[in-house]
Amino acid sequence: QVELVESGGGLVQAGGSLRLSCVASISIFSLYAINWYRQAPGKQRELVAGITSSNIANYIDSVKGRFTISRDNAKNTVYLQMDGLKPEDTAVYSCNARRSFVNYWGEGTLVTVSA
């Protein structure tokens, strides 16, 4: 059974940092693109950052220069380093593993940024 488990969320003051982790129990993890999504209260879920199987990263404009996504295939883990956090970054962050028509989701971890 495939499982994605996120961790690292919490409460932080504006300007602070958090590092989220997503550990996946997927065979051939290295072949999957991994994405971080977030959903704030009352808002639609949005794609924040993604990293391909070729280690190419992409970000939405609002987090460029502040967030860094990386992967460690030996540990089946993807990280999202979040620096310079802002109150508008407050959301539930979920990771997604994607390959062809296959999609797996984690339950999410809550990030709260106080002003």
A tleap script that builds the chain and sets N, CA, C and O, in Angstrom:
source leaprc.protein.ff14SB
mol = sequence {
  NGLN VAL GLU LEU VAL GLU SER GLY GLY GLY
  LEU VAL GLN ALA GLY GLY SER LEU ARG LEU
  SER CYS VAL ALA SER ILE SER ILE PHE SER
  LEU TYR ALA ILE ASN TRP TYR ARG GLN ALA
  PRO GLY LYS GLN ARG GLU LEU VAL ALA GLY
  ILE THR SER SER ASN ILE ALA ASN TYR ILE
  ASP SER VAL LYS GLY ARG PHE THR ILE SER
  ARG ASP ASN ALA LYS ASN THR VAL TYR LEU
  GLN MET ASP GLY LEU LYS PRO GLU ASP THR
  ALA VAL TYR SER CYS ASN ALA ARG ARG SER
  PHE VAL ASN TYR TRP GLY GLU GLY THR LEU
  VAL THR VAL SER CALA
}
set mol.1.N position { 0.851 -1.197 0.000 }
set mol.1.CA position { 0.000 0.000 0.000 }
set mol.1.C position { 0.880 1.238 0.000 }
set mol.1.O position { 1.797 1.362 0.811 }
set mol.2.N position { 0.593 2.152 -0.916 }
set mol.2.CA position { 1.385 3.371 -1.024 }
set mol.2.C position { 0.954 4.360 0.052 }
set mol.2.O position { -0.236 4.550 0.305 }
set mol.3.N position { 1.931 4.975 0.670 }
set mol.3.CA position { 1.645 5.969 1.704 }
set mol.3.C position { 2.616 7.126 1.572 }
set mol.3.O position { 3.818 6.927 1.401 }
set mol.4.N position { 2.085 8.334 1.652 }
set mol.4.CA position { 2.898 9.541 1.703 }
set mol.4.C position { 2.634 10.210 3.046 }
set mol.4.O position { 1.485 10.463 3.408 }
set mol.5.N position { 3.689 10.488 3.770 }
set mol.5.CA position { 3.555 11.077 5.101 }
set mol.5.C position { 4.342 12.376 5.163 }
set mol.5.O position { 5.558 12.399 4.973 }
set mol.6.N position { 3.614 13.462 5.437 }
set mol.6.CA position { 4.248 14.766 5.573 }
set mol.6.C position { 4.530 15.053 7.045 }
set mol.6.O position { 3.828 14.577 7.937 }
set mol.7.N position { 5.563 15.836 7.269 }
set mol.7.CA position { 5.884 16.287 8.622 }
set mol.7.C position { 6.630 17.607 8.533 }
set mol.7.O position { 7.068 18.022 7.460 }
set mol.8.N position { 6.765 18.255 9.679 }
set mol.8.CA position { 7.541 19.488 9.735 }
set mol.8.C position { 6.726 20.755 9.851 }
set mol.8.O position { 7.287 21.838 10.014 }
set mol.9.N position { 5.411 20.640 9.769 }
set mol.9.CA position { 4.585 21.828 9.916 }
set mol.9.C position { 4.574 22.324 11.346 }
set mol.9.O position { 5.077 21.661 12.253 }
set mol.10.N position { 3.999 23.489 11.537 }
set mol.10.CA position { 3.922 24.051 12.880 }
set mol.10.C position { 3.614 25.526 12.834 }
set mol.10.O position { 3.231 26.073 11.800 }
set mol.11.N position { 3.790 26.159 13.982 }
set mol.11.CA position { 3.535 27.593 14.134 }
set mol.11.C position { 4.871 28.331 14.131 }
set mol.11.O position { 5.797 27.970 14.857 }
set mol.12.N position { 4.953 29.365 13.306 }
set mol.12.CA position { 6.189 30.135 13.210 }
set mol.12.C position { 5.840 31.597 13.003 }
set mol.12.O position { 4.798 31.918 12.431 }
set mol.13.N position { 6.699 32.473 13.460 }
set mol.13.CA position { 6.478 33.904 13.258 }
set mol.13.C position { 6.873 34.307 11.838 }
set mol.13.O position { 7.690 33.648 11.195 }
set mol.14.N position { 6.295 35.369 11.376 }
set mol.14.CA position { 6.642 35.899 10.055 }
set mol.14.C position { 8.152 36.137 9.975 }
set mol.14.O position { 8.772 36.655 10.905 }
set mol.15.N position { 8.718 35.745 8.840 }
set mol.15.CA position { 10.165 35.838 8.657 }
set mol.15.C position { 10.916 34.582 9.050 }
set mol.15.O position { 12.102 34.442 8.753 }
set mol.16.N position { 10.231 33.672 9.715 }
set mol.16.CA position { 10.862 32.444 10.163 }
set mol.16.C position { 10.944 31.387 9.079 }
set mol.16.O position { 10.591 31.624 7.924 }
set mol.17.N position { 11.419 30.209 9.479 }
set mol.17.CA position { 11.643 29.113 8.533 }
set mol.17.C position { 11.064 27.806 9.057 }
set mol.17.O position { 10.966 27.582 10.264 }
set mol.18.N position { 10.689 26.965 8.126 }
set mol.18.CA position { 10.288 25.591 8.416 }
set mol.18.C position { 10.793 24.707 7.287 }
set mol.18.O position { 10.961 25.162 6.156 }
set mol.19.N position { 11.031 23.449 7.602 }
set mol.19.CA position { 11.359 22.479 6.567 }
set mol.19.C position { 10.354 21.337 6.620 }
set mol.19.O position { 10.265 20.611 7.611 }
set mol.20.N position { 9.613 21.196 5.553 }
set mol.20.CA position { 8.650 20.105 5.447 }
set mol.20.C position { 9.319 18.893 4.806 }
set mol.20.O position { 10.195 19.025 3.951 }
set mol.21.N position { 8.888 17.716 5.237 }
set mol.21.CA position { 9.371 16.472 4.657 }
set mol.21.C position { 8.185 15.654 4.182 }
set mol.21.O position { 7.106 15.689 4.775 }
set mol.22.N position { 8.401 14.925 3.113 }
set mol.22.CA position { 7.398 14.004 2.595 }
set mol.22.C position { 8.108 12.676 2.344 }
set mol.22.O position { 8.966 12.566 1.468 }
set mol.23.N position { 7.734 11.683 3.124 }
set mol.23.CA position { 8.328 10.352 2.975 }
set mol.23.C position { 7.320 9.465 2.272 }
set mol.23.O position { 6.164 9.378 2.685 }
set mol.24.N position { 7.757 8.808 1.212 }
set mol.24.CA position { 6.848 8.009 0.394 }
set mol.24.C position { 7.239 6.542 0.403 }
set mol.24.O position { 8.404 6.194 0.209 }
set mol.25.N position { 6.266 5.700 0.627 }
set mol.25.CA position { 6.495 4.254 0.546 }
set mol.25.C position { 6.105 3.806 -0.859 }
set mol.25.O position { 5.079 3.157 -1.065 }
set mol.26.N position { 6.952 4.172 -1.815 }
set mol.26.CA position { 6.697 3.886 -3.229 }
set mol.26.C position { 7.914 3.170 -3.787 }
set mol.26.O position { 9.054 3.571 -3.550 }
set mol.27.N position { 7.655 2.109 -4.530 }
set mol.27.CA position { 8.770 1.468 -5.203 }
set mol.27.C position { 9.171 2.326 -6.393 }
set mol.27.O position { 8.331 2.964 -7.027 }
set mol.28.N position { 10.460 2.332 -6.685 }
set mol.28.CA position { 11.026 3.152 -7.759 }
set mol.28.C position { 10.621 4.617 -7.568 }
set mol.28.O position { 10.143 5.270 -8.497 }
set mol.29.N position { 10.816 5.105 -6.379 }
set mol.29.CA position { 10.476 6.490 -6.009 }
set mol.29.C position { 11.100 7.485 -6.973 }
set mol.29.O position { 10.502 8.515 -7.284 }
set mol.30.N position { 12.299 7.178 -7.444 }
set mol.30.CA position { 13.031 8.124 -8.284 }
set mol.30.C position { 12.324 8.432 -9.596 }
set mol.30.O position { 12.637 9.437 -10.235 }
set mol.31.N position { 11.388 7.602 -10.010 }
set mol.31.CA position { 10.687 7.822 -11.275 }
set mol.31.C position { 9.491 8.765 -11.135 }
set mol.31.O position { 8.880 9.147 -12.133 }
set mol.32.N position { 9.164 9.132 -9.921 }
set mol.32.CA position { 7.988 9.958 -9.674 }
set mol.32.C position { 8.350 11.437 -9.589 }
set mol.32.O position { 9.377 11.809 -9.022 }
set mol.33.N position { 7.493 12.264 -10.157 }
set mol.33.CA position { 7.541 13.697 -9.891 }
set mol.33.C position { 6.825 13.922 -8.563 }
set mol.33.O position { 5.780 13.323 -8.308 }
set mol.34.N position { 7.380 14.772 -7.732 }
set mol.34.CA position { 6.787 15.045 -6.425 }
set mol.34.C position { 6.440 16.524 -6.349 }
set mol.34.O position { 7.252 17.387 -6.684 }
set mol.35.N position { 5.241 16.796 -5.911 }
set mol.35.CA position { 4.761 18.169 -5.829 }
set mol.35.C position { 4.286 18.486 -4.421 }
set mol.35.O position { 3.802 17.617 -3.697 }
set mol.36.N position { 4.434 19.733 -4.055 }
set mol.36.CA position { 3.854 20.250 -2.811 }
set mol.36.C position { 2.701 21.176 -3.183 }
set mol.36.O position { 2.860 22.115 -3.962 }
set mol.37.N position { 1.550 20.889 -2.612 }
set mol.37.CA position { 0.369 21.727 -2.757 }
set mol.37.C position { 0.048 22.343 -1.395 }
set mol.37.O position { 0.496 21.862 -0.355 }
set mol.38.N position { -0.732 23.407 -1.428 }
set mol.38.CA position { -1.230 23.972 -0.182 }
set mol.38.C position { -2.669 24.446 -0.385 }
set mol.38.O position { -3.094 24.810 -1.481 }
set mol.39.N position { -3.382 24.421 0.724 }
set mol.39.CA position { -4.751 24.923 0.709 }
set mol.39.C position { -4.990 25.729 1.970 }
set mol.39.O position { -4.927 25.214 3.087 }
set mol.40.N position { -5.265 26.999 1.763 }
set mol.40.CA position { -5.575 27.894 2.871 }
set mol.40.C position { -7.076 27.872 3.122 }
set mol.40.O position { -7.842 27.542 2.218 }
set mol.41.N position { -7.508 28.213 4.318 }
set mol.41.CA position { -8.940 28.210 4.619 }
set mol.41.C position { -9.716 29.079 3.638 }
set mol.41.O position { -9.375 30.241 3.417 }
set mol.42.N position { -10.758 28.506 3.055 }
set mol.42.CA position { -11.606 29.260 2.149 }
set mol.42.C position { -11.028 29.478 0.766 }
set mol.42.O position { -11.612 30.195 -0.047 }
set mol.43.N position { -9.888 28.868 0.492 }
set mol.43.CA position { -9.256 29.045 -0.819 }
set mol.43.C position { -9.075 27.717 -1.528 }
set mol.43.O position { -9.141 26.653 -0.911 }
set mol.44.N position { -8.850 27.791 -2.819 }
set mol.44.CA position { -8.605 26.583 -3.592 }
set mol.44.C position { -7.185 26.083 -3.352 }
set mol.44.O position { -6.279 26.847 -3.018 }
set mol.45.N position { -7.024 24.792 -3.533 }
set mol.45.CA position { -5.691 24.214 -3.423 }
set mol.45.C position { -4.829 24.725 -4.571 }
set mol.45.O position { -5.290 24.849 -5.706 }
set mol.46.N position { -3.567 25.019 -4.255 }
set mol.46.CA position { -2.664 25.493 -5.303 }
set mol.46.C position { -1.351 24.732 -5.247 }
set mol.46.O position { -0.893 24.308 -4.186 }
set mol.47.N position { -0.764 24.574 -6.420 }
set mol.47.CA position { 0.544 23.937 -6.524 }
set mol.47.C position { 1.605 24.944 -6.127 }
set mol.47.O position { 1.678 26.029 -6.703 }
set mol.48.N position { 2.421 24.598 -5.156 }
set mol.48.CA position { 3.439 25.513 -4.646 }
set mol.48.C position { 4.789 25.266 -5.313 }
set mol.48.O position { 5.447 26.196 -5.781 }
set mol.49.N position { 5.181 24.014 -5.346 }
set mol.49.CA position { 6.492 23.661 -5.904 }
set mol.49.C position { 6.464 22.210 -6.344 }
set mol.49.O position { 5.698 21.400 -5.823 }
set mol.50.N position { 7.309 21.896 -7.306 }
set mol.50.CA position { 7.402 20.524 -7.781 }
set mol.50.C position { 8.818 20.201 -8.188 }
set mol.50.O position { 9.606 21.087 -8.518 }
set mol.51.N position { 9.131 18.919 -8.160 }
set mol.51.CA position { 10.453 18.481 -8.601 }
set mol.51.C position { 10.271 17.220 -9.425 }
set mol.51.O position { 9.604 16.273 -9.006 }
set mol.52.N position { 10.873 17.224 -10.599 }
set mol.52.CA position { 10.685 16.098 -11.510 }
set mol.52.C position { 11.623 14.945 -11.164 }
set mol.52.O position { 12.475 15.050 -10.281 }
set mol.53.N position { 11.437 13.845 -11.888 }
set mol.53.CA position { 12.329 12.704 -11.697 }
set mol.53.C position { 13.742 13.047 -12.149 }
set mol.53.O position { 14.701 12.386 -11.749 }
set mol.54.N position { 13.875 14.075 -12.980 }
set mol.54.CA position { 15.191 14.539 -13.432 }
set mol.54.C position { 15.747 15.638 -12.553 }
set mol.54.O position { 16.749 16.271 -12.885 }
set mol.55.N position { 15.083 15.859 -11.423 }
set mol.55.CA position { 15.552 16.847 -10.433 }
set mol.55.C position { 15.397 18.287 -10.889 }
set mol.55.O position { 16.145 19.162 -10.453 }
set mol.56.N position { 14.440 18.536 -11.758 }
set mol.56.CA position { 14.148 19.904 -12.178 }
set mol.56.C position { 13.053 20.451 -11.269 }
set mol.56.O position { 11.994 19.842 -11.115 }
set mol.57.N position { 13.322 21.598 -10.675 }
set mol.57.CA position { 12.389 22.199 -9.726 }
set mol.57.C position { 11.632 23.354 -10.361 }
set mol.57.O position { 12.145 24.044 -11.242 }
set mol.58.N position { 10.403 23.552 -9.899 }
set mol.58.CA position { 9.630 24.708 -10.342 }
set mol.58.C position { 8.802 25.209 -9.169 }
set mol.58.O position { 8.482 24.459 -8.246 }
set mol.59.N position { 8.463 26.493 -9.223 }
set mol.59.CA position { 7.790 27.154 -8.106 }
set mol.59.C position { 6.746 28.132 -8.629 }
set mol.59.O position { 6.847 28.636 -9.747 }
set mol.60.N position { 5.744 28.389 -7.796 }
set mol.60.CA position { 4.853 29.491 -8.117 }
set mol.60.C position { 5.583 30.791 -7.783 }
set mol.60.O position { 6.493 30.822 -6.954 }
set mol.61.N position { 5.161 31.853 -8.447 }
set mol.61.CA position { 5.888 33.118 -8.315 }
set mol.61.C position { 5.957 33.619 -6.875 }
set mol.61.O position { 6.960 34.206 -6.468 }
set mol.62.N position { 4.911 33.392 -6.116 }
set mol.62.CA position { 4.839 33.976 -4.772 }
set mol.62.C position { 5.843 33.362 -3.798 }
set mol.62.O position { 6.078 33.926 -2.729 }
set mol.63.N position { 6.439 32.223 -4.141 }
set mol.63.CA position { 7.400 31.599 -3.232 }
set mol.63.C position { 8.806 31.551 -3.810 }
set mol.63.O position { 9.736 31.117 -3.131 }
set mol.64.N position { 8.974 31.986 -5.040 }
set mol.64.CA position { 10.312 31.969 -5.649 }
set mol.64.C position { 11.281 32.813 -4.824 }
set mol.64.O position { 10.972 33.932 -4.415 }
set mol.65.N position { 12.458 32.242 -4.594 }
set mol.65.CA position { 13.462 32.936 -3.792 }
set mol.65.C position { 13.304 32.720 -2.300 }
set mol.65.O position { 14.190 33.085 -1.528 }
set mol.66.N position { 12.198 32.135 -1.883 }
set mol.66.CA position { 11.970 31.866 -0.449 }
set mol.66.C position { 11.889 30.371 -0.151 }
set mol.66.O position { 12.341 29.923 0.903 }
set mol.67.N position { 11.322 29.609 -1.060 }
set mol.67.CA position { 11.150 28.161 -0.856 }
set mol.67.C position { 12.120 27.399 -1.752 }
set mol.67.O position { 12.442 27.833 -2.858 }
set mol.68.N position { 12.578 26.255 -1.250 }
set mol.68.CA position { 13.454 25.384 -2.033 }
set mol.68.C position { 12.984 23.943 -1.889 }
set mol.68.O position { 12.851 23.429 -0.779 }
set mol.69.N position { 12.734 23.302 -3.018 }
set mol.69.CA position { 12.337 21.900 -3.009 }
set mol.69.C position { 13.539 21.045 -3.392 }
set mol.69.O position { 14.328 21.409 -4.263 }
set mol.70.N position { 13.661 19.907 -2.727 }
set mol.70.CA position { 14.767 18.998 -3.035 }
set mol.70.C position { 14.303 17.572 -2.759 }
set mol.70.O position { 13.294 17.343 -2.091 }
set mol.71.N position { 15.062 16.627 -3.288 }
set mol.71.CA position { 14.687 15.232 -3.067 }
set mol.71.C position { 15.916 14.398 -2.744 }
set mol.71.O position { 17.025 14.679 -3.200 }
set mol.72.N position { 15.684 13.367 -1.946 }
set mol.72.CA position { 16.711 12.390 -1.600 }
set mol.72.C position { 16.128 11.029 -1.955 }
set mol.72.O position { 15.387 10.441 -1.167 }
set mol.73.N position { 16.456 10.538 -3.120 }
set mol.73.CA position { 15.857 9.282 -3.585 }
set mol.73.C position { 16.274 8.088 -2.733 }
set mol.73.O position { 15.537 7.107 -2.637 }
set mol.74.N position { 17.437 8.166 -2.123 }
set mol.74.CA position { 17.882 7.064 -1.263 }
set mol.74.C position { 16.997 6.931 -0.027 }
set mol.74.O position { 16.893 5.855 0.561 }
set mol.75.N position { 16.368 8.027 0.355 }
set mol.75.CA position { 15.495 8.030 1.538 }
set mol.75.C position { 14.013 8.124 1.161 }
set mol.75.O position { 13.155 8.235 2.038 }
set mol.76.N position { 13.715 8.081 -0.128 }
set mol.76.CA position { 12.320 8.223 -0.593 }
set mol.76.C position { 11.668 9.467 0.003 }
set mol.76.O position { 10.517 9.428 0.437 }
set mol.77.N position { 12.409 10.559 0.020 }
set mol.77.CA position { 11.953 11.760 0.720 }
set mol.77.C position { 12.129 12.997 -0.148 }
set mol.77.O position { 13.124 13.150 -0.856 }
set mol.78.N position { 11.142 13.870 -0.073 }
set mol.78.CA position { 11.237 15.190 -0.694 }
set mol.78.C position { 11.080 16.218 0.407 }
set mol.78.O position { 10.274 16.052 1.323 }
set mol.79.N position { 11.860 17.286 0.306 }
set mol.79.CA position { 11.840 18.353 1.300 }
set mol.79.C position { 11.332 19.648 0.678 }
set mol.79.O position { 11.482 19.884 -0.521 }
set mol.80.N position { 10.737 20.466 1.510 }
set mol.80.CA position { 10.397 21.825 1.110 }
set mol.80.C position { 10.924 22.746 2.200 }
set mol.80.O position { 10.346 22.856 3.282 }
set mol.81.N position { 12.035 23.404 1.889 }
set mol.81.CA position { 12.613 24.388 2.808 }
set mol.81.C position { 11.907 25.702 2.580 }
set mol.81.O position { 11.898 26.224 1.465 }
set mol.82.N position { 11.316 26.239 3.626 }
set mol.82.CA position { 10.545 27.469 3.518 }
set mol.82.C position { 11.179 28.527 4.405 }
set mol.82.O position { 11.177 28.410 5.630 }
set mol.83.N position { 11.716 29.549 3.779 }
set mol.83.CA position { 12.334 30.661 4.489 }
set mol.83.C position { 11.541 31.936 4.239 }
set mol.83.O position { 10.758 32.019 3.293 }
set mol.84.N position { 11.750 32.915 5.086 }
set mol.84.CA position { 11.047 34.170 4.905 }
set mol.84.C position { 9.543 34.001 4.877 }
set mol.84.O position { 8.855 34.612 4.059 }
set mol.85.N position { 9.034 33.172 5.772 }
set mol.85.CA position { 7.601 32.871 5.756 }
set mol.85.C position { 6.760 34.111 6.029 }
set mol.85.O position { 7.139 34.997 6.795 }
set mol.86.N position { 5.603 34.138 5.372 }
set mol.86.CA position { 4.667 35.252 5.495 }
set mol.86.C position { 3.323 34.712 5.988 }
set mol.86.O position { 3.032 33.531 5.797 }
set mol.87.N position { 2.512 35.542 6.609 }
set mol.87.CA position { 1.192 35.074 7.061 }
set mol.87.C position { 0.372 34.445 5.936 }
set mol.87.O position { -0.399 33.514 6.171 }
set mol.88.N position { 0.538 34.951 4.722 }
set mol.88.CA position { -0.220 34.393 3.590 }
set mol.88.C position { 0.251 33.011 3.170 }
set mol.88.O position { -0.366 32.388 2.306 }
set mol.89.N position { 1.336 32.516 3.767 }
set mol.89.CA position { 1.781 31.144 3.521 }
set mol.89.C position { 1.029 30.145 4.406 }
set mol.89.O position { 1.183 28.934 4.244 }
set mol.90.N position { 0.232 30.640 5.322 }
set mol.90.CA position { -0.524 29.761 6.207 }
set mol.90.C position { -1.467 28.872 5.401 }
set mol.90.O position { -2.286 29.358 4.621 }
set mol.91.N position { -1.337 27.556 5.604 }
set mol.91.CA position { -2.148 26.598 4.844 }
set mol.91.C position { -1.818 25.183 5.304 }
set mol.91.O position { -0.877 24.962 6.065 }
set mol.92.N position { -2.606 24.241 4.829 }
set mol.92.CA position { -2.252 22.834 4.947 }
set mol.92.C position { -1.450 22.472 3.709 }
set mol.92.O position { -1.905 22.658 2.581 }
set mol.93.N position { -0.259 21.956 3.935 }
set mol.93.CA position { 0.637 21.590 2.837 }
set mol.93.C position { 0.602 20.073 2.650 }
set mol.93.O position { 0.782 19.306 3.596 }
set mol.94.N position { 0.368 19.670 1.413 }
set mol.94.CA position { 0.273 18.238 1.102 }
set mol.94.C position { 1.242 17.887 -0.021 }
set mol.94.O position { 1.497 18.694 -0.915 }
set mol.95.N position { 1.774 16.677 0.043 }
set mol.95.CA position { 2.630 16.253 -1.055 }
set mol.95.C position { 1.884 15.272 -1.950 }
set mol.95.O position { 0.969 14.566 -1.526 }
set mol.96.N position { 2.311 15.262 -3.187 }
set mol.96.CA position { 1.675 14.481 -4.233 }
set mol.96.C position { 2.766 13.807 -5.052 }
set mol.96.O position { 3.741 14.442 -5.454 }
set mol.97.N position { 2.592 12.536 -5.288 }
set mol.97.CA position { 3.534 11.783 -6.126 }
set mol.97.C position { 2.823 11.411 -7.423 }
set mol.97.O position { 1.719 10.866 -7.405 }
set mol.98.N position { 3.462 11.709 -8.532 }
set mol.98.CA position { 2.798 11.535 -9.813 }
set mol.98.C position { 3.719 10.845 -10.813 }
set mol.98.O position { 4.896 11.179 -10.948 }
set mol.99.N position { 3.131 9.861 -11.513 }
set mol.99.CA position { 3.855 9.199 -12.588 }
set mol.99.C position { 2.833 8.697 -13.588 }
set mol.99.O position { 1.983 7.874 -13.247 }
set mol.100.N position { 2.904 9.180 -14.809 }
set mol.100.CA position { 1.916 8.833 -15.844 }
set mol.100.C position { 0.527 9.140 -15.307 }
set mol.100.O position { 0.232 10.289 -14.979 }
set mol.101.N position { -0.342 8.116 -15.211 }
set mol.101.CA position { -1.712 8.360 -14.761 }
set mol.101.C position { -1.895 8.040 -13.283 }
set mol.101.O position { -3.024 7.998 -12.793 }
set mol.102.N position { -0.807 7.815 -12.577 }
set mol.102.CA position { -0.878 7.453 -11.165 }
set mol.102.C position { -0.644 8.679 -10.296 }
set mol.102.O position { 0.275 9.463 -10.533 }
set mol.103.N position { -1.485 8.826 -9.296 }
set mol.103.CA position { -1.402 9.962 -8.372 }
set mol.103.C position { -1.575 9.475 -6.955 }
set mol.103.O position { -2.538 8.770 -6.652 }
set mol.104.N position { -0.658 9.840 -6.081 }
set mol.104.CA position { -0.788 9.530 -4.660 }
set mol.104.C position { -0.707 10.816 -3.863 }
set mol.104.O position { 0.006 11.753 -4.223 }
set mol.105.N position { -1.467 10.836 -2.757 }
set mol.105.CA position { -1.532 12.034 -1.917 }
set mol.105.C position { -1.272 11.698 -0.454 }
set mol.105.O position { -1.604 10.616 0.030 }
set mol.106.N position { -0.673 12.651 0.224 }
set mol.106.CA position { -0.539 12.555 1.666 }
set mol.106.C position { -1.681 13.286 2.345 }
set mol.106.O position { -2.503 13.923 1.686 }
set mol.107.N position { -1.728 13.189 3.673 }
set mol.107.CA position { -2.806 13.810 4.441 }
set mol.107.C position { -2.564 15.300 4.671 }
set mol.107.O position { -3.512 16.061 4.864 }
set mol.108.N position { -1.331 15.705 4.651 }
set mol.108.CA position { -1.011 17.118 4.816 }
set mol.108.C position { -0.467 17.446 6.193 }
set mol.108.O position { -0.639 16.695 7.153 }
set mol.109.N position { 0.192 18.589 6.257 }
set mol.109.CA position { 0.709 19.115 7.517 }
set mol.109.C position { 0.401 20.606 7.560 }
set mol.109.O position { 0.534 21.304 6.556 }
set mol.110.N position { -0.008 21.084 8.721 }
set mol.110.CA position { -0.461 22.465 8.859 }
set mol.110.C position { 0.710 23.398 9.144 }
set mol.110.O position { 1.523 23.161 10.037 }
set mol.111.N position { 0.766 24.452 8.363 }
set mol.111.CA position { 1.747 25.520 8.572 }
set mol.111.C position { 0.984 26.794 8.923 }
set mol.111.O position { 0.116 27.242 8.174 }
set mol.112.N position { 1.320 27.361 10.066 }
set mol.112.CA position { 0.676 28.597 10.501 }
set mol.112.C position { 1.751 29.653 10.730 }
set mol.112.O position { 2.687 29.447 11.503 }
set mol.113.N position { 1.603 30.780 10.052 }
set mol.113.CA position { 2.574 31.863 10.164 }
set mol.113.C position { 1.882 33.052 10.820 }
set mol.113.O position { 0.919 33.598 10.282 }
set mol.114.N position { 2.373 33.438 11.966 }
set mol.114.CA position { 1.779 34.562 12.684 }
set mol.114.C position { 2.470 35.867 12.285 }
set mol.114.O position { 3.658 35.896 11.961 }
set mol.115.N position { 1.691 36.930 12.320 }
set mol.115.CA position { 2.224 38.247 11.920 }
set mol.115.C position { 3.129 38.835 12.991 }
set mol.115.O position { 3.659 39.933 12.817 }
savepdb mol mol.pdb
quit
